[in-house]
């Protein structure tokens, strides 16, 4: 079984216990899950802007405690390759996809992970990046 890097929106679905994500996580096991430090930053931002800071600030802390968190400093070459490839598809496509998603995709590419995201549209454009959607709407 492969390892999975869940994007921020997928972790949010998990923390809200909705749309089938908790069941998928139970099926693959936490030992097969990881996240990018980008996700921790986005979850922290979400906690700060939310009306329930005390509840939501625990979410990135739980991830840091329970799963592998990859930093982005090892994936800059893959990031550059992905960004250039997107701009070959269409000028400024990198801006549409976004820096954070490209860094998560680069992390997946570098470590041989599958990105779990509802945003298949953007991640599937990244060469060599495998992606799955566990969100059931």
C-alpha positions as CSV (number, residue, x, y, z in Angstrom):
1,X,0.0,0.0,0.0
2,X,1.3,3.4,-0.9
3,X,1.8,6.4,1.3
4,X,-0.6,9.4,1.0
5,X,-0.1,13.1,1.5
6,X,-3.4,14.7,2.3
7,X,-3.9,18.3,1.2
8,X,-5.4,20.9,3.5
9,X,-9.0,20.6,2.4
10,X,-8.9,16.8,2.9
11,X,-7.6,17.2,6.4
12,X,-10.4,19.8,7.1
13,X,-12.9,17.2,5.9
14,X,-11.3,14.7,8.3
15,X,-11.4,17.1,11.3
16,X,-15.1,17.8,10.6
17,X,-15.7,14.0,10.3
18,X,-17.5,14.3,7.0
19,X,-17.8,13.2,3.4
20,X,-16.2,9.8,3.8
21,X,-12.7,11.0,4.6
22,X,-12.5,9.5,8.1
23,X,-13.5,6.1,6.7
24,X,-10.8,6.3,4.1
25,X,-8.2,7.2,6.7
26,X,-9.3,4.3,8.9
27,X,-9.0,2.0,5.8
28,X,-5.5,3.0,4.9
29,X,-4.2,3.5,8.5
30,X,-2.6,6.6,9.9
31,X,0.9,5.1,9.4
32,X,0.4,5.6,5.7
33,X,-0.5,9.3,6.0
34,X,1.6,12.4,6.0
35,X,1.2,16.1,5.3
36,X,3.3,19.0,4.1
37,X,4.3,21.8,6.4
38,X,2.3,23.9,4.0
39,X,-0.8,22.2,5.3
40,X,0.2,23.1,8.9
41,X,0.6,26.7,7.9
42,X,-2.8,26.8,6.2
43,X,-4.5,25.1,9.1
44,X,-2.9,27.5,11.5
45,X,-4.1,30.4,9.4
46,X,-7.6,28.9,9.4
47,X,-7.6,28.6,13.2
48,X,-6.5,32.2,13.6
49,X,-9.2,33.6,11.4
50,X,-11.9,31.2,12.8
51,X,-14.5,32.0,15.5
52,X,-13.2,28.9,17.4
53,X,-9.5,29.4,17.7
54,X,-9.0,27.1,20.7
55,X,-10.6,24.2,18.9
56,X,-9.0,24.7,15.5
57,X,-5.4,25.4,16.6
58,X,-5.3,21.9,18.0
59,X,-5.6,20.5,14.5
60,X,-2.1,21.3,13.2
61,X,-0.7,20.2,16.6
62,X,-2.4,16.8,16.3
63,X,-0.9,16.3,12.8
64,X,2.5,17.3,14.0
65,X,2.2,14.8,16.9
66,X,0.6,11.8,14.9
67,X,2.0,11.7,11.4
68,X,5.1,12.6,9.3
69,X,5.3,16.2,8.3
70,X,7.5,16.9,5.3
71,X,9.2,20.3,5.0
72,X,9.5,21.9,1.7
73,X,13.2,22.6,1.6
74,X,14.0,19.3,-0.1
75,X,11.5,19.7,-2.9
76,X,12.5,22.9,-4.7
77,X,13.8,21.2,-7.8
78,X,10.5,19.3,-8.2
79,X,8.6,22.5,-7.6
80,X,10.6,24.2,-10.4
81,X,9.9,21.4,-12.8
82,X,6.2,21.4,-12.0
83,X,5.9,25.2,-12.3
84,X,7.7,25.2,-15.7
85,X,5.6,22.3,-16.9
86,X,2.4,24.1,-16.0
87,X,3.5,27.2,-17.9
88,X,4.2,25.1,-21.0
89,X,0.6,23.9,-20.9
90,X,-0.7,27.4,-20.7
91,X,0.9,30.7,-19.8
92,X,0.2,31.7,-16.2
93,X,-1.3,28.3,-15.4
94,X,1.0,28.3,-12.4
95,X,-0.8,31.3,-10.9
96,X,-4.1,29.5,-11.4
97,X,-2.9,26.4,-9.7
98,X,-1.2,28.3,-6.8
99,X,2.1,28.1,-5.0
100,X,1.0,26.0,-2.1
101,X,-0.6,23.3,-4.3
102,X,2.6,23.1,-6.4
103,X,4.7,22.7,-3.3
104,X,2.4,19.9,-2.0
105,X,2.6,18.3,-5.5
106,X,6.4,18.7,-5.5
107,X,6.5,17.0,-2.0
108,X,4.5,14.1,-3.4
109,X,6.7,13.8,-6.4
110,X,10.0,13.9,-4.4
111,X,8.9,11.3,-1.9
112,X,6.8,9.1,-4.2
113,X,3.5,9.9,-2.5
114,X,0.0,10.1,-3.7
115,X,-1.8,13.4,-3.1
116,X,-5.3,13.0,-1.6
117,X,-7.3,16.0,-2.7
118,X,-10.7,17.1,-4.0
119,X,-8.8,19.4,-6.4
120,X,-8.0,16.7,-8.9
121,X,-8.2,19.4,-11.7
122,X,-5.0,21.1,-10.6
123,X,-3.0,18.2,-9.2
124,X,-3.6,16.0,-12.3
125,X,-1.9,18.7,-14.4
126,X,1.4,18.2,-12.5
127,X,3.6,15.8,-14.4
128,X,4.4,12.6,-12.4
129,X,2.1,13.5,-9.5
130,X,-0.4,10.8,-8.6
131,X,-3.7,11.9,-7.0
132,X,-6.9,10.5,-5.5
133,X,-10.1,12.0,-4.2
134,X,-11.5,10.6,-1.0
135,X,-14.2,13.2,-0.5
136,X,-17.6,11.8,-1.2
137,X,-20.1,14.5,-1.9
